[in-house]
């Protein structure tokens, strides 16, 4: 059987998968961050002979599907998957536990953010500070009940 390598777009994807795998007692193979979907081809060429599984955002799925054996797709992205399973209130509870709910509320009051759906506001919050996406990927992966792991992540972990 060929060794398995998991390719992901970004660091937050790696962190979420590794956190969930540890919580579920699943041995995680090598996870390679390709630095965006366009890096999938280069990473696949460097991984010749290995079984390639990937996790990618819906907008970039074609880049992964062209070169990987199996692809799991987050819609619209990793954070969106966690928001869907935890709900806005559940995600806000994670933010509050970090002492950052006030910061999120301030962001919601910015002129461009007013009237936008809370999911879009959360996406902006996660992407607004350096390191925030990876940090919250770990926190959300720790918070999600194991019987409600987002489908693309659960599918990838089950495929290992």
C-alpha positions as CSV (number, residue, x, y, z in Angstrom):
1,X,0.0,0.0,0.0
2,X,1.3,3.4,-0.9
3,X,2.1,5.8,2.0
4,X,-0.5,8.6,2.5
5,X,0.3,12.2,2.4
6,X,-2.2,14.9,3.1
7,X,-2.0,18.2,1.2
8,X,-3.7,21.3,2.6
9,X,-3.8,24.9,1.4
10,X,-2.8,26.6,4.6
11,X,-1.5,26.3,8.1
12,X,-5.0,26.6,9.6
13,X,-6.1,23.5,7.7
14,X,-3.1,21.5,9.0
15,X,-3.7,22.6,12.6
16,X,-7.4,21.7,12.5
17,X,-6.8,18.3,11.0
18,X,-4.0,17.5,13.5
19,X,-6.0,18.7,16.4
20,X,-9.0,16.6,15.5
21,X,-6.9,13.5,14.7
22,X,-5.3,13.8,18.2
23,X,-8.7,14.1,19.8
24,X,-10.0,11.1,17.9
25,X,-6.9,9.0,18.5
26,X,-6.2,8.8,14.7
27,X,-2.5,8.5,13.6
28,X,-2.0,11.4,11.3
29,X,0.3,10.9,8.3
30,X,2.5,13.7,6.9
31,X,0.5,16.9,6.3
32,X,2.1,19.3,3.9
33,X,1.0,22.9,3.6
34,X,1.2,23.9,0.0
35,X,0.8,27.6,0.4
36,X,-2.5,28.0,-1.5
37,X,-4.2,25.8,-4.1
38,X,-1.7,26.7,-6.8
39,X,1.0,24.9,-4.8
40,X,-0.8,21.5,-5.1
41,X,0.8,20.6,-8.5
42,X,4.3,21.2,-7.2
43,X,3.6,19.3,-4.0
44,X,2.1,16.4,-5.9
45,X,5.1,16.2,-8.2
46,X,7.4,16.1,-5.1
47,X,5.2,13.3,-3.6
48,X,5.3,10.9,-6.6
49,X,4.4,7.3,-5.5
50,X,2.4,8.4,-2.5
51,X,-1.3,8.4,-2.1
52,X,-2.4,12.0,-2.0
53,X,-5.4,13.2,-0.1
54,X,-6.3,16.9,0.1
55,X,-8.4,19.4,1.9
56,X,-9.2,22.6,0.0
57,X,-11.7,25.5,-0.1
58,X,-14.6,25.2,-2.6
59,X,-13.2,28.0,-4.7
60,X,-9.9,26.3,-5.3
61,X,-11.1,22.7,-5.6
62,X,-10.2,22.3,-9.3
63,X,-6.5,22.9,-8.5
64,X,-6.4,20.0,-6.1
65,X,-8.7,17.7,-8.1
66,X,-6.4,17.9,-11.1
67,X,-3.4,16.4,-9.2
68,X,-4.6,14.5,-6.1
69,X,-6.2,11.1,-5.6
70,X,-8.9,12.2,-3.2
71,X,-10.1,15.7,-2.4
72,X,-12.3,16.9,0.5
73,X,-13.8,20.3,0.0
74,X,-14.7,22.9,2.6
75,X,-17.6,25.2,1.7
76,X,-16.8,28.0,1.5
77,X,-13.7,27.4,3.7
78,X,-12.5,25.8,6.9
79,X,-13.8,28.5,9.2
80,X,-17.2,28.3,7.4
81,X,-17.4,24.6,8.1
82,X,-16.8,25.2,11.8
83,X,-19.3,28.0,12.0
84,X,-21.9,25.8,10.3
85,X,-21.5,23.0,12.9
86,X,-20.9,25.1,16.0
87,X,-23.4,27.9,15.1
88,X,-22.6,31.6,15.4
89,X,-23.3,31.5,19.2
90,X,-20.9,28.5,19.6
91,X,-18.1,30.3,17.7
92,X,-18.8,33.5,19.7
93,X,-18.4,31.4,22.9
94,X,-14.9,30.3,21.7
95,X,-14.0,33.9,21.0
96,X,-15.3,35.0,24.4
97,X,-13.3,32.3,26.1
98,X,-10.2,34.0,24.5
99,X,-11.2,37.4,25.9
100,X,-11.8,38.7,22.4
101,X,-15.6,39.0,22.1
102,X,-15.3,42.8,22.6
103,X,-12.9,42.9,19.7
104,X,-15.3,41.0,17.5
105,X,-18.2,43.3,18.6
106,X,-16.1,46.3,17.6
107,X,-15.4,44.8,14.2
108,X,-19.2,44.2,13.8
109,X,-19.8,47.9,14.2
110,X,-17.3,49.0,11.5
111,X,-19.2,50.7,8.7
112,X,-18.3,48.0,6.1
113,X,-19.3,45.2,8.5
114,X,-22.7,46.6,9.6
115,X,-25.5,44.6,8.0
116,X,-23.3,41.8,6.8
117,X,-24.2,38.3,7.9
118,X,-22.4,37.2,11.1
119,X,-20.7,34.4,9.1
120,X,-19.0,37.0,6.9
121,X,-18.1,39.1,10.0
122,X,-16.6,36.0,11.6
123,X,-14.6,35.3,8.4
124,X,-13.2,38.8,8.6
125,X,-12.4,38.4,12.3
126,X,-10.5,35.2,11.7
127,X,-8.5,36.6,8.8
128,X,-7.9,40.0,10.3
129,X,-4.8,39.4,12.4
130,X,-1.6,37.5,11.6
131,X,-1.8,34.0,13.1
132,X,-5.5,34.3,14.0
133,X,-6.7,31.7,11.4
134,X,-4.3,29.0,12.7
135,X,-5.0,29.9,16.3
136,X,-8.8,29.7,15.9
137,X,-8.5,26.6,13.8
138,X,-7.1,24.8,16.8
139,X,-9.6,26.4,19.2
140,X,-12.6,25.5,17.0
141,X,-11.3,22.0,16.4
142,X,-11.0,21.6,20.2
143,X,-14.5,22.9,20.7
144,X,-16.4,20.9,18.2
145,X,-18.2,17.8,19.5
146,X,-16.6,14.7,18.0
147,X,-20.0,13.6,16.7
148,X,-20.3,16.8,14.8
149,X,-16.9,17.2,13.1
150,X,-17.4,19.1,9.8
151,X,-18.1,16.6,7.0
152,X,-15.0,17.4,4.9
153,X,-12.6,17.0,7.9
154,X,-14.5,13.9,9.1
155,X,-14.3,12.4,5.6
156,X,-10.6,13.0,5.3
157,X,-9.8,11.6,8.7
158,X,-12.0,8.5,7.9
159,X,-10.1,8.0,4.7
160,X,-6.8,7.6,6.5
